[in-house]
Amino acid sequence: MNCIIIEDQPPAQRILKKYIEDLGTLKLKGTYSDPILAMEFLNSNAIDLIFLDIHLPRLTGLDLLKSLSIKPHIILTTAYSEYALESYDLDVVDYLLKPFSFLRFVKAVSKVPGPTDGKPAEKVAINAKSNQKKEHFIKLGYDHVRISFEDILYIRADGDYCDIILSDKKYISSEPLRKWLELLDGQQFIRIHKSFMVNIARIEKVSGNIITLINGEQLPIGRAFKEEFSERFLK
């Protein structure tokens, strides 16, 4: 879907651009700080979805929304929760309260109706740049064992091998971490350390540079990976 951002705060613009890029199913056609310029663009371009801030210069996001004769799908973004009720009266897709995580962003986008059938869009995988593969076979001796990505807690590099840690078992894969990084590009995983990548859905809490998983295990966040992790999942 073609989308635009109407947002006057550069940090919020950067986060939305990053989330749109990571998702991979949206095509960003423009970013506007001025709602009047955005309206001029909308008058001559077909857009499926707008990420619309409420507090804008010259014209509020809600006023802009009311003035549109042809309304694309709208996801409102704001730091003020008191506008939630009014926004739903205007038939918006969702309402993102700043600061929102990538997971919350994905949930909002998944509510946007598809362009052809009008049904809710399929639930999008985290960081969905790949072909949405959900499982992988790993070789164990003479056997090949199916592993569902959603069952993986984390992956730990061990030289040229990797430990694939599930909630109730562990497999040793002969494929190195770089192979798993390629395989899981587009899935709900993020690298947090030179030796670890973790399933985001299995994180229970984050305390400083330590991630606690739902099974109680704790993993370190490496200094080189802290900024990206914080930007994507803690803000």
Secondary structure by P-SEA (a helix, b strand, c coil): cccccccccaaaaaaaaaaaaaacccccccccccaaaaaaaaacccccccccccccccccaaaaaaacccccbbbbbcccccaaaaaaaacccccccccccaaaaaaaaaacccccccccccccccccccccccbbbbbcccbbbbbbcccccbbbbcccbbbbccccbbbbbcccaaaaaaaaccccccccccccccccccccccccccccccccbbbbbcccaaaaaaacccc
